[in-house]
Amino acid sequence: MKCTKVQQTIQRSLSSISKNFPCLSSVVADLHNCGARIFLVGGAVRDMFFSQQPKDYNYKDLGPKDLDIEVHAVSLEVLETVLKKYGHVRTVGKAFGVLRIDGIEIDWSLPRTDSQGRKPEVAIDPHMSLIDACRRRDLTMNAMMIDLVTEECIDPFNGYEDLQKKILRAPDPTLFIEDPLRFYRVMQFIGRFEMVPDQELSNLCATMDSSKVSKERIFQEFEKLFLKSKKPSLALQWLDDIGRLQTLLPELYATKGTSQNPEYHPEGDVFEHSKQAVDGAAAAQYASDEERLIMVLAALCHDLGKVKTTRMIDGVLRSHGHDIAGVPLADTLLDRLSDKTFLKKPILRLVRHHMMPVSMVKNNAGACAYKTLARNLSPTSLRCLFQLAIFDKSARNPEQGKPLLECPEPLLDVFFENAEKYGVIDAPEVPVLTGKDFLDVVPEGPQLGMLLQRAYDLQLESGICDKDELKKLVLKKRR
C-alpha cells in the first residue's frame, strides 16, 4: 500500500501506540536483532484505518487499549527469552503460541494452524508465509498487518478497500467456517461498524453450524453488539435475512407480522418497532456499560408480549396486558442468551412496568403511586423507566430503519418532573423504620420482616416521615 495518506495514518497511529506502550519499540528492536519479523495485527490495524472514515462515524472503541502482535521467523523459546527482559512472562497461552508480559496489554503470538473443535490441536509455524497468516483471519478488514520495523501495510486480501466500502468479506471461505464463533463475530461487526457482508459471507453464515459454541462465548458477541453498536438493529435484520433469527431469538422472530394500530404505530409491525427502540437505546448515554446493556436489552424485549395479546377489538388493534404477558417471554429470551442472572431482574421489571409512565400521568397519580412504583422497580430506577418509555414512544418512525429524533409524547416530561418532585427519580424512598426500631416489640424473624414491610407500605401511603408517629400507626394497625 503506497498511498501517502495511508502511510501518514500508519505513522501517526504507531506514534500514538508507542506513547501508550513505551517498551514496544525496544522489544521490537530486540526481536528484529534476533532475525524476527514483527507485525501489528487484528483490531488495532483495522481501527487505525477507521480514523479515515467520514466524521459521522463515531466508534466507541477506536484507539487500541490492547495490542495483538504476531512474530515470524523465530521460535517460541526465542520470543519468550526476549520478552523476559521486560518483565514476568505469562505462558498461559503458550500452547497456542501466545505470550504476555505482566502489566502490559500486548499479546505476542507466533503464526499457527489449528484444527476444528472446542479443544483444537495447535501447530505453531514460525515460517508461515504472510499470505497464509492473513488468510487464517476471519475477515479481510482484520487480515491486514503492519510491519513494525518498516511501517509497511501487508494487505493481501484488500481489507483496506473493503473497509472503505464498508464490506465484510472472508479471506478464505473454507477456513472461515472452521470456527463457528465467526458467525457471531460477523453479527456484531454488522451493528458495531455498520458494514454489510458480501453475498458469499452471508451464504456461509446462513448454513454454518454454530451449535457447539458455548453460551458464554455467544453472549460475549451479543454483548459487544449491544454495548458498542449505534445500530444493533442492522445485525438483527441480517439474522432474519439469512434465516437465523428464528433459531437464535424466536421470541423476537415471533414479532414479525404482529400488526399494531397504525394510528399510534405508523412504523409497521412489532419487529420494526422493536428494532427502532433498540437503536434508540443504543444511541443514548449511560453511567456504565451495565446500565447500557440493561437498557438496550429492555428495549429489545419490551413489546414481546404483543405477540400473545394483540386482538382486533371493535375494529381497533389492541394489545391489552402485553406488558405483563411479555415478562415470561423476555425471561426465556434472556435465559437463552446468558446465565448472568443479575441482568434479568432489572430488565424484567422494566418490561413489566414500561407502560406506567404515561398511564400514571393520565390518571393523575399522586406521590404514593410514584413511590410504590420506585420500590417495585428496584434495583432499577424511574429514570431508567422514563428512558425506556422515550425509546418506546420514539420507535414510531414511518420512514423505518431509525427512531424519531424527538420523542412525540409530552406526558413523559410530566412523569419525570413528578418523580423528581417526590424524590424517587433515581432510587426508592428510604424506609423510616428499620428492624432495630421494632426489637422491643417483635424478636428477629419472619414476623419482624412482615412488620417492616407493613411499616414501609404505610410510610408510602401516608407520607409520614416521623419515626415515632409511624411506629405508633404501624402497631395500632397490627392489633
Summary of the structure (lengths in Angstrom):
residues: 479
radius of gyration: 27.7
end to end distance: 85.8
largest distance: 88.4
contacts: 1511
relative contact order: 0.06
helix: 53%
strand: 9%
